[in-house]
Amino acid sequence: MTNSDGCFTSTLNPYGVGVPTPSCNVNIKLLIEGFYAFNNDLVPVSDAVNAPLTADTISVSLYSSAFPYNYITTRKTVLDVSGNATVSFPSIYSGGSYYLVINHRNSLETWSKNPILLPLGGITYNFTTPNSSQRSKNTSLKQSTDSD
């Protein structure tokens, strides 16, 4: 359940007692080359029969924005066939600047080009924007043409 700010409000506290706590949602746009089916869609490889709108799972990590870029935390989430995923981090991370790091079982690790400020509520990050969203140079722009 989310509120008007995009905060997930029904997480469990560390003691296992259901207490409404706000969180930071990160909406991600990401296309995995090996699953790319053109027209900005991905092939549903996790379970095409029972989950035809799910491409696969990804891990989204936060790393410190300051050298030595320490690991902070990771959450696993579902990437849909349109290349969209949403991951929720506890509100304790809000207000900090972090690199977003994407890991997938069959792809190279990809970092956001710059640290992002993680606001309480939510933010959107698009890894498909050419030359402006990825820190590493291990990405390429794929386009559909009439000859494909």
N, C-alpha and C positions, 0 to 999 in steps of 0.2 A: 504494500500500500504506500502511495506517495502523496505528499502534500503539494500545494501549489508551487512551491520552490523546487520541486523535483526530489525532495528528501524522502528517502525510504524511512518509514516511521514504525516498523514493527520488528526490529531486530532484537536478538537476545543480548542481554548484558553478559559480562564475563562469568557471572555466577549462575547462568542458565535460567534466570527468571525473566519472563517476557515483560519487558519494559519499553515503552516507546522511546526510541533514541533516533535522532536525526543522523543522516549520513550524506556523503558526497557521491553523487552519481556522475560517472564519466560515460558519455555516449560517444562511441567510436565508429568511424567509417574506415574499413580496411578491406582490401581485396588480396587474396592469396593467389599468387601466380599459377601454381599447379592446379588450382580448383577453378580458375577463371574460365567462364563460358561465354565471354563477350557480353555486350550490352550491359556492363556493370553488374553482372550476376555471377554467382558461384555455384558449382555443382554440389548438391547435398550428399556429401560423402559419409557422414556419420551414420545415417540410417534413412536412405532414400524412400523406403516404403512407409515406415511409421512416423518419420519426422521429415517430410519433404521440404520444409522451409528452413531446416537447420543445416548449415554447411558443415560446421565442426565446432570444437571448443578451442578457446585460446586462453592463455594466461596473461593477465595484465599486471605489471609490477610498477611500483613507485620506487625511484632512486633519488637520493639527495641531489639537489641542484648545485651543491658545492663540492669541490674536490675533497676527497677521493670518490665522490659519487656513491656513497654507501647505499646498500640495499635497505629498503624500508619494509615493504610488505607486498604480497601478491594475492590476487583473487582470480579464480577461474570463472569463465563465462561462456555463453553460447554465441557463436557468430552465425547470423542468419544468411540465407542465400543472396540477399541484397548487399551483404558486407557490413551490416550494422550489428553492434554489440553494445550492451550496457553493463557496466560493472559498478558496484557500490562499495565505497570505502567508508569505514567508521568516521564519524565527525571529528575525532581526535586529529585527523590529518588535514582538516580544513584550515585554510589560511596559509598553508605552506606551499612552497614552490618545489615541484618535483619533475623529473624526467619520467615520461610514460614509456614503458618498455613492453613490447609485445613478443610473446613466445608462442610458437605453434609446433606441434610434433614433427612437422615435415617442412619447416621453413626456417630461414635465418632470423635470428633475433633482430628486432628493429626498435630503435629509440626515437622518441620525438626529437625534432631538431633543436628545440629550446625547452627549458623548463616551463611548466605551466603552473599557474596559480590555481590551486584546488579550492574553489569556493564551497561554502556550506550550501547545499542544494545540488547544483549540477553544472556541467560544462560539456561542450561538444568538441571533439578533436578529430580532424579528418586526415588520415594518413594517405589518402589518394590524391591530395593536392601536389602536383609535380614540383619538385625542387624546393619546397618550402616547409614540408612537414616532417621529413625524416632526417635524422642526424647522420645515419650511415648512408653509404652510396651503394647499398645492396638492393636497391629497388629500381624498377623500370616501369615506364608508362606503356600500357598495352591498349591498342585501339582496334576496334572492329572496322574492317574495310570491305568493300564489295568483293575483293579477291580472296578473303579469308574463308 
